[in-house]
């Protein structure tokens, strides 16, 4: 578990835990495309058969990581994040004060990753990212804040956004909506943040959305764990939505990857979203013969799942839909093998993480509904893997981290058209985001448009079928979408 910084409920990025909880699901077998074919033509298919929480509110950003600050000043030693592009050794870090001047980081506080590449006289672009970084849910979101930091460093090393250095502030909500609201307000009013980037909350963003909507500050990207992120005009998540899109993703992944139809569902009791997701996709049944024959709520710390597995087998379940973390999924697989029970194991995009691969061969064949092309093997996400190796070595990779680079790619692609000015405002980012029409980003997306409405459920209802094969996540066909979804809707 992470060490608490500053005694205020904030937790530093450097101590993120490496596990995962399942929030969605999938299932597997199906068409095969080479990585070259996927990179050349990432199609959007509408026919699936075709292919204890802290309550105190922080009063400062003392324990927050800041990425992309100005010249290095005296402070604690750097974690190894790679030398700057000019070959000089990385120096000590410092967080900027409100006037942009460096001040030393307090012992035990978060750290800043400094990139010295000159990007010209334009003002920096400040973004804030926040979510739950503690306990089992912090393990689920772990790849997100690490990727947010890596994206800022990676972008600055390439010259920034239209010549603007990106400064990324990363903070922990501790799972409390009041903290999310306080963080958002302080970021906007004191740190002059113009956007929230790749939020990684599990519902506590509800506390910040009214404020962000009133201030017209966009939320660019999300891990998709909060249903509210699909119902607010200020949330611009280009990936499969947390509500309707996620529900269809559960079913379409199964239809696309296996001919089995009888489902057993094991879902966690530690997070309300687990039960919510079961209800969401259950409302769409029956669909193409899919039916739930057994379901049970279980604990992530439960040492053995044999009793539930035997009941599922007796009910005729052919697929185990697991809304659990990586360690629990590993225990389910081992318990099933002990009973000579071999159902298809299906999990969510949150299981697309190193902690799942660490479970070993017992999970070979696990199928997932990924929001992006397979993060560990797709050439479309090589920049993500390379940036993490350089700027966040040793931190976990996963779907929720790859999503940061998809959101970032949208900004990079259109920065010259909308951000080439001395100072960038939230309105400039809004103009950029609303300009997108049927955007595919060369195969990273199925074709998305942001409607000027609180209803974001139509933005993206597509997933990429992924299977765990021989220690890697491999995509198995192009995007599979809800039957009522069309690109650009």
C-alpha positions, 0 to 999 in steps of 0.5 A: 500500500502507498505511503501517505504524504503530508498527512492530508489524504494525498498519496504519491504516484511513486507508491502505486500498487500493482493489482487489478479489480475487474469492472467489465468482461469478455469471452474468447475464440474468433477471427485472427488478424496479424498485427500488421493487418490490424495496424493497417485497417483497424475496422469498426464492425457493428456485427459482432459475429463478423470478426476505509476511505479518508474523509478529510479534504486536502487544503494544499497540493503538498503531496501531489506529483507534478510532471513537466515543470520548468528548470530543475532546482534543489530538491530530493533525488530523482527516480530513474526516468531517463535522461533528457533528450539532449543527453544531459543527466536528469537533475533533481525535481521541484514543484512550481509555485503559483508564479511558476518559480521552483520550490523544493519538494517537501520530504515524502511529498510527490515528485516532479519529472523535469524535461528540459527540452525548450518549447519556445516562449509560449505559456505552459498548459496546466492539466490536473489528473486525479482518482483513487490510488489507494487499496484494491481500487488503487491497484485497478487504476495504477496504470492510469496516473503513471501513464498520465505522467509519462504522457506529459514527459513524452509530449514535452520531449517532442516539443510540447503541444504547439510549443506549450510545455505540459505541466501535469498535476496528479492527485489522489481523491482517497475515494471521497467525492468531497476530495475530488471537488476540492482537488478540482477547485484548487487545480482550476483556481490556484494552479490555473489548470485548463483541463482534467486529464484521464481521470481515474475515479470510481464514482467520486468524480461526481463530486467534481463534475458540477463545479467543472461544468459550471467553470466549463473545464473539460475532462479529457479521458477517463478510465470509464469506472464512473457512470457519471462520466457518460452523462456530463457535457464536460467529459470528453472520453474517446474510449468505450463509455462507462455506461451503455458502451460498457454494457454492450462491450460485455456481450459483444466480446463474448459473441465475437470470441466464442460460441458458448452462451451460458454465463456464470458471473462472479462480481466483487463486493468491494466496489459498488461499480461491480454490481452496477455493471452486472445490472447494466449488461443484464438488462440487455439479455437475452441477446443472441442466446446469451443467458446468466445461469448463475451469479454470486457476489464474492470478496476480493480477499476470499482465499478460495472460490471452489464452492461458487465454481461447483454451483456454476458448473451444476448450473451448466455455466460454460463461461465465467464472467469475472468482475474481480482483480488479477489475483482473484482471477488467478485463484478462480482459475486454479480452483477450477483446474483442481475440480477439472472444470474448464469454463472460458474465463472472461474479464474486463479491460481492467484485467489488461495489466501486468498483474494478470500476466504475472498469474502465469500460464493458468490464465492462458486463454483469458479473454478481455474486452479492451477499450484500445488495441492490445496495449502490450503487443499492438504497434499502434501503442508502441509510443505508450510502451516506449514512453513508460519504459523511459519516463515511468520505468517499473510502473504498471502498464495496462488498458487504463494507461494506454487510454491516456495516450489515446486522449493525448494523441487527440490533442497532439494531432490538432494542437497546431490548429487550435493551440498555436497561441501564447496562452491556451484556455479551456475554451480552446480545448473545447473548440478542439474537442468539438471539431472532431468528426468521425475521428479514428486516429489511424486505428486507435478509435472506431470513429468518434464525435463529441455531441454538445450534450450531456448524453455521452453514451453514443460517443463510443460503444466499441471494444477490441476483442483481446485474448491472453496468449503465451504471456501477452495480450493479443487483439483478435480482430477489429473493433466490435460495436453495439448493434445500434452504433455507427461511427460519428454518432 
